[in-house]
Amino acid sequence: MITISLCMIVKNEEKILRRCLDSVADLVDEIVIVDTGSQDETKRIAAEYTKFVYDFQWVDDFSAARNFAFSKATQEYIYSADADEVLDEVNRQRFRLLKETLLSEVEIVQMKYGNQLQFNTVYNFDEEYRPKLFKRLREFVWEAPIHETVRLSPVVYDSDIVIQHMPEGGHSGRDLETFRRHCAGGYRLPERLHTMYARELFMAGEREDFERAADYFATSAADETRSSDEVAEACCIVARAARLAGDTLKFFKYVSKVIAGEANSEICCELGHFYEESADYEEAAVWYYNAVYETCPVLDIRTGGREGLEGLIRCYEQLKCPEQVEAYKEELKRRSDKGNQDGISV
């Protein structure tokens, strides 16, 4: 049986910390909790479960805090958890079985992160695999009988454990501000974070968030070292920011950059909104149709479903076309029902 250190970073989690720890404390061999500046009862609650409670001065860097927490672990594996995560009884049994049977060569265990849609988090799917259990000390192994080399890729196991994500509130405002500060400081987002920033803006950003992000993404759209996907993401952000600001020239400049390549549902919805706001409902309907039926989303799956269909319904209501209205309402209901069954946001 393997041994496990639970490592957490927390701040002002007094409302939910016990819920998390009660679901996992008896499954692990050590609990390490790093507090990044709580002003409530979080540290006192943590001390009820472990003597390993540490302070970490927040430096606007989640990786730095998690690395510090990992440095305090002493067991064979590290389970990384957040305070808004819960293991129900079925998954507690799965976790216990995993602990008893995990092969020592496995270096990373992925678990399904669930309940995304119920709490309006910025994800397009209700469940996704995430790395959650890590071997603390990696063993390097030579491979191949000739031209031997050290195995560099970790051995990853996809478990059947589902972690319930039950946040007390959304983190999008905090995350968007963190993105903005780092970008303003000159940090060049790698492709993964570039996509995450753009997605979080599209799915949860307010007008002010787009205004603050527009210059960064305009620079990104002009960066020849960015991939075509990143350029398309950047253009979507700048186009929406321009539409919200009423800057028609800039709006069409960045819309055109996308349309000239491979159009996506996001940019088609932006054109739909533009023409709808101009009371040109026939043209708006064309672009909402393209969003739903002729293109695919790259950031927010809802643009290729609910958002586009709702746009079509509004336009045909204005155009006094009840048959089209009813048809698209039925399509929206059908997709919503299917999305609920598949765990997909539509």
C-alpha positions in Angstrom: 0.0 0.0 0.0 1.3 3.4 -0.9 1.5 6.3 1.5 0.0 9.7 0.7 0.6 13.3 1.7 -2.4 15.6 1.2 -1.2 19.1 0.2 -3.4 22.1 0.0 -3.1 25.9 -0.3 -5.9 27.8 1.3 -7.1 31.3 2.0 -10.3 32.3 3.8 -11.9 28.9 3.4 -13.6 28.6 6.8 -17.0 27.8 5.2 -15.9 24.8 3.3 -12.5 23.5 4.6 -14.1 21.0 7.0 -16.3 19.6 4.3 -13.2 18.9 2.2 -11.0 17.5 5.0 -13.7 15.3 6.4 -14.1 13.6 3.0 -10.4 12.8 2.7 -8.5 13.0 6.0 -8.8 9.3 6.9 -7.6 8.3 3.4 -4.2 10.0 3.7 -1.1 9.5 5.9 -0.2 13.2 6.2 -1.9 16.5 5.8 0.0 19.6 4.8 -1.9 22.9 4.6 -0.3 26.1 3.4 -2.2 29.3 4.2 -1.6 32.3 2.0 -3.1 35.0 4.2 -6.4 34.0 5.7 -8.2 36.6 7.8 -10.9 34.2 9.1 -10.8 30.9 11.0 -9.2 28.9 8.2 -5.9 28.2 10.1 -7.6 27.3 13.3 -9.8 24.8 11.4 -6.8 23.4 9.6 -5.0 22.9 12.9 -7.8 20.5 14.0 -6.7 18.1 11.3 -2.9 18.5 11.2 0.1 20.0 13.0 1.6 20.8 9.6 0.1 24.2 8.9 2.4 26.7 7.3 2.2 30.4 6.3 3.3 31.4 2.9 3.5 35.1 1.9 1.4 35.5 -1.3 3.5 36.5 -4.3 0.7 36.4 -6.9 1.8 33.0 -8.0 -0.2 29.8 -7.4 2.7 27.6 -8.6 5.0 29.1 -6.0 2.5 28.4 -3.3 1.9 24.8 -4.5 5.6 24.1 -4.8 6.1 25.3 -1.2 3.3 22.9 -0.1 4.8 20.0 -2.0 8.3 20.7 -0.5 6.8 20.0 3.0 5.4 16.5 2.0 7.2 13.4 3.2 5.1 10.5 2.0 5.5 8.5 -1.2 2.7 10.2 -3.1 1.2 13.7 -2.9 -2.5 14.3 -3.4 -3.2 17.9 -4.4 -6.6 19.2 -3.4 -8.5 22.5 -3.1 -10.9 23.4 -0.3 -13.9 23.3 -2.6 -13.4 19.6 -3.6 -15.3 16.8 -2.0 -15.1 13.0 -2.3 -18.5 11.3 -1.8 -18.7 7.8 -0.3 -18.5 6.0 -3.6 -15.3 7.8 -4.6 -13.9 7.5 -1.1 -14.0 3.7 -1.6 -12.4 4.1 -5.0 -9.7 6.2 -3.5 -9.1 3.7 -0.8 -8.9 0.8 -3.3 -6.5 2.9 -5.4 -4.2 3.4 -2.4 -4.2 -0.3 -1.7 -3.5 -1.4 -5.3 -1.6 1.3 -7.1 1.5 0.0 -8.9 4.8 1.7 -7.8 5.7 2.5 -11.4 2.8 4.9 -11.8 4.0 8.5 -11.3 0.8 10.5 -11.9 -2.8 9.5 -11.3 -5.5 11.4 -13.0 -9.0 11.8 -11.5 -12.1 13.2 -13.0 -13.0 16.7 -11.9 -16.8 16.8 -11.8 -19.8 19.1 -11.2 -18.4 21.9 -13.4 -21.6 23.0 -15.0 -23.8 23.0 -11.8 -21.7 25.8 -10.4 -21.2 27.9 -13.5 -17.5 27.4 -13.8 -15.7 28.3 -17.0 -15.5 24.9 -18.5 -17.4 23.4 -21.5 -17.7 19.9 -20.0 -19.1 18.6 -16.7 -16.2 16.2 -16.2 -12.5 16.2 -17.3 -9.4 14.3 -16.2 -6.9 16.3 -14.1 -3.6 15.1 -12.6 -4.3 14.9 -8.8 -1.9 12.3 -7.3 1.8 12.6 -7.8 4.8 10.4 -6.9 6.9 12.6 -4.7 10.3 11.3 -5.8 10.7 10.2 -9.4 12.7 7.2 -10.3 14.6 7.4 -13.6 14.6 4.2 -15.6 16.6 3.2 -18.6 14.6 1.8 -21.5 15.2 -0.2 -24.7 17.7 -3.1 -25.3 19.8 -1.0 -27.7 20.2 2.8 -28.1 18.9 2.9 -24.5 17.6 6.1 -23.1 16.1 7.3 -19.8 12.3 7.4 -19.8 11.3 11.0 -19.6 7.6 10.8 -20.0 5.8 10.0 -16.7 3.7 6.9 -16.3 0.1 8.2 -16.0 -2.9 6.3 -14.8 -6.5 7.4 -15.5 -8.5 6.4 -12.4 -12.3 6.1 -12.0 -12.3 8.5 -9.1 -14.6 11.5 -9.5 -13.9 14.6 -7.4 -17.0 16.8 -6.8 -16.1 20.4 -7.4 -18.4 22.4 -5.1 -17.1 26.0 -5.0 -18.7 28.5 -2.6 -18.4 31.2 -5.3 -16.9 31.8 -8.7 -13.2 32.5 -9.1 -13.4 34.1 -12.6 -13.0 37.7 -11.3 -9.9 36.7 -9.3 -8.5 34.7 -12.1 -9.0 37.4 -14.8 -7.4 40.0 -12.6 -4.4 37.7 -12.0 -4.1 37.2 -15.7 -4.3 40.9 -16.3 -1.6 41.8 -13.8 0.9 39.2 -15.1 0.3 40.2 -18.7 0.7 43.9 -17.8 4.0 43.0 -16.2 5.3 41.6 -19.5 4.6 37.9 -19.0 4.1 36.2 -22.3 1.4 33.6 -21.8 2.3 30.1 -23.0 -0.3 28.6 -25.4 -2.2 26.7 -22.7 -2.7 29.8 -20.5 -3.3 32.0 -23.6 -6.3 29.7 -24.4 -7.5 29.7 -20.7 -7.4 33.5 -20.4 -9.3 33.9 -23.7 -11.8 31.2 -22.7 -12.4 32.7 -19.2 -13.0 36.1 -20.8 -15.5 34.7 -23.3 -17.3 32.7 -20.7 -17.3 34.9 -17.7 -15.7 38.3 -18.5 -17.5 41.6 -18.1 -17.1 44.6 -20.4 -14.4 46.0 -18.2 -12.4 42.8 -18.4 -12.5 42.9 -22.2 -11.4 46.5 -22.2 -8.4 45.7 -20.0 -7.4 42.6 -22.0 -7.8 44.1 -25.5 -4.3 45.6 -25.8 -2.6 42.4 -24.8 -4.6 40.3 -27.2 -4.1 42.8 -30.0 -0.4 42.4 -29.5 -0.9 38.6 -29.5 -2.9 38.7 -32.7 0.1 40.5 -34.4 2.7 38.1 -33.0 4.1 36.0 -35.8 5.4 33.4 -33.3 1.8 32.6 -32.1 0.0 29.7 -33.6 -3.0 30.1 -35.8 -5.2 29.0 -33.0 -3.8 31.6 -30.6 -4.2 34.3 -33.3 -7.9 33.3 -33.8 -8.5 33.4 -30.0 -6.9 36.8 -29.7 -8.9 38.2 -32.6 -12.1 37.0 -30.9 -11.2 38.8 -27.7 -10.3 42.1 -29.5 -13.4 41.9 -31.7 -15.7 41.6 -28.8 -13.9 44.3 -26.9 -14.3 46.6 -29.9 -18.0 45.8 -30.4 -18.7 46.5 -26.7 -16.8 49.8 -27.1 -18.6 50.8 -30.3 -15.4 50.8 -32.3 -16.7 49.6 -35.6 -13.4 50.0 -37.6 -11.5 47.9 -35.1 -14.3 45.4 -34.8 -14.3 44.6 -38.5 -10.5 44.6 -38.7 -10.3 41.7 -36.3 -13.4 39.9 -37.5 -11.9 40.0 -41.0 -8.7 38.4 -39.7 -10.7 35.4 -38.6 -13.1 35.2 -41.5 -10.1 35.3 -43.9 -8.8 32.1 -42.4 -11.1 29.6 -40.7 -14.2 31.2 -39.2 -15.4 30.0 -35.8 -18.7 30.2 -33.9 -17.4 32.9 -31.6 -16.7 35.4 -34.4 -20.0 34.5 -36.1 -21.9 35.2 -32.9 -20.0 38.6 -32.6 -21.2 39.5 -36.1 -24.7 38.3 -35.2 -24.7 40.6 -32.1 -23.3 43.5 -34.2 -26.1 43.4 -36.8 -28.8 42.7 -34.2 -27.7 45.8 -32.3 -27.9 47.6 -35.6 -31.5 46.3 -36.0 -30.5 44.4 -39.2 -32.1 41.2 -38.1 -31.9 39.4 -41.5 -28.1 39.8 -41.6 -27.8 39.0 -37.9 -29.8 35.8 -38.5 -27.3 34.8 -41.2 -24.4 35.0 -38.8 -26.2 33.3 -35.9 -27.0 30.5 -38.3 -23.4 30.2 -39.3 -22.4 30.1 -35.7 -24.6 27.1 -35.0 -24.5 25.2 -38.3 -21.5 26.2 -40.4 -18.6 26.7 -37.9 -17.3 25.3 -34.7 -16.5 27.0 -31.4 -12.9 27.4 -30.2 -13.4 29.0 -26.8 -17.0 28.8 -25.7 -19.1 25.8 -26.8 -22.3 27.8 -26.1 -21.6 30.1 -29.1 -22.2 27.1 -31.4 -25.3 26.1 -29.5 -27.4 28.1 -27.0 -26.0 31.6 -27.8 -26.4 31.2 -31.6 -29.9 29.6 -31.3 -31.2 32.2 -28.9 -29.9 34.9 -31.4 -31.9 33.2 -34.2 -35.0 33.1 -32.0 -34.7 36.8 -31.2 -34.1 37.8 -34.8 -37.0 35.8 -36.2 -39.3 37.2 -33.5 -38.4 40.7 -34.7 -38.9 39.5 -38.3 -42.4 38.1 -37.4 -41.5 34.6 -38.6 -43.3 32.4 -36.0 -42.5 29.1 -37.8 -38.7 29.8 -37.6 -39.1 30.9 -34.0 -40.8 27.6 -33.0 -38.3 25.5 -35.0 -35.3 27.1 -33.3 -36.9 26.9 -29.9 -37.4 23.2 -30.5 -33.8 22.8 -31.6 -32.6 24.6 -28.5 -34.7 22.4 -26.3 -33.4 19.3 -28.1 -29.8 20.3 -27.7 -30.3 21.3 -24.0 -31.8 17.9 -23.2 -29.0 16.1 -25.0 -26.4 18.3 -23.3 -27.8 17.5 -19.9 -27.5 13.8 -20.7 -24.0 14.1 -22.0 -22.8 16.6 -19.4 -22.0 19.2 -22.0 -22.8 22.9 -21.8 -24.8 23.9 -24.9 
